[in-house]
Amino acid sequence: MLRSPRLSAALAAAALLLLPAPAARAAGIGAFAGVMDTDLLEDSPVYGGQLEFDFFPCVSLLIRGGYADGFDDLEIKGPAGTLRAEEISLVPVEAGLLLRPPALFGILGIYAGGGAGWYCLPGFDVYSGRNRIAETDDVTDLVGWWALGGIELGVPSFRVFGEVKYMGAEKDGIDIEFRDVRDKGNLKADVDLSGVAFLVGVRIAW
């Protein structure tokens, strides 16, 4: 029995669709940028880079570092009253696991994951009223967690992605120490970096 060319082409296409899709390439390097919307980081720009390593099939280890600034004011509580800090920046370092199912037609992929992070607030200026009175030491004792979901598009070795990420990092009563003034007593601040980030980026996989 002879098959028509159209029927043969349809059967070949169906067979290709039934073949198992290749696992998404995870190992690689990337860069991202976006905005963070939290109580302290109100629509603050953020950007950074990432490394990704194959861990298990469809599971990868993600390591990210970045920088963000443009924070809202931070209140610092002292024995003489409340001081104010401005222009605070953030240096996040994060690690976690991502689940990457096989990409659709090798072009369109989705991913999700989560992990832990260490968040540093580099030294910043402190004001009493409009007067700058001191610069602080780095605040380095803030840790938290994060979870994200995203979508990416491109060829196996080069992809663009967009994602939504939630970060939970909050600590009350963090000690604030000054660099350039004498001891002013026990100064503390409640720091809350929890909130949502919207990121876009590129990724080169190998």
C-alpha positions, 0 to 999 in steps of 0.5 A: 500500500502506497502512502501519500507524501502528505501522510508520510510527512505527518507521520514523521512529524508526529514521531518527532513530537513523541521523542523524548525532549533533551534535558535543558542545558543548565551549566553556564554563565549569565547576567540579569537586571530588574527592580526590587519592590520591598518595604526598604527597597521601594522599586530599587534597581538591581543587577548582577551575574550568575553561575549555574552548574549541572547537579542532577538531570533537570536540576542545577545549582545556581549561584548569584551575586548582585547590587541594588540601591535607591532604598527608602529611609531606614530608621535607627533607634538610639538612646537619644532618639531616632536617627535616619539613614539614606541612600542605602545599598545592598549586596546579595549573595545567593545559592540554591537549586533550580528545576529545569524541565526539558524545553519545548521544541528545544526553544521555550523553557520554564524553571523554578527553584529556591535557596538561601541568601546572605545580604550585606548593607555596605556602610551608609550615612546617618542623619539627625534631621538634615545633618550628617553625623556619621558613617556606619560599618557594613551590616553583614549579619542578615540572612534569608531565603528566596524562591523564583519562577521563570520562563526563557526563550532561545537556542540551547546555548543562548537564552533570554529569560524573565522571572519573578522572585520572592525574597524573605530577609528580615531581622529586628534589632540589628546592631548599627556601629559607627566608623567615625564617631565615638560610642553613642550607645546601643544603636539598633535598626529593624531591617526588612528586605522581604518582597518581590523582584522582577528580573530579565537577563541572558544566559549562555549555556554549555 
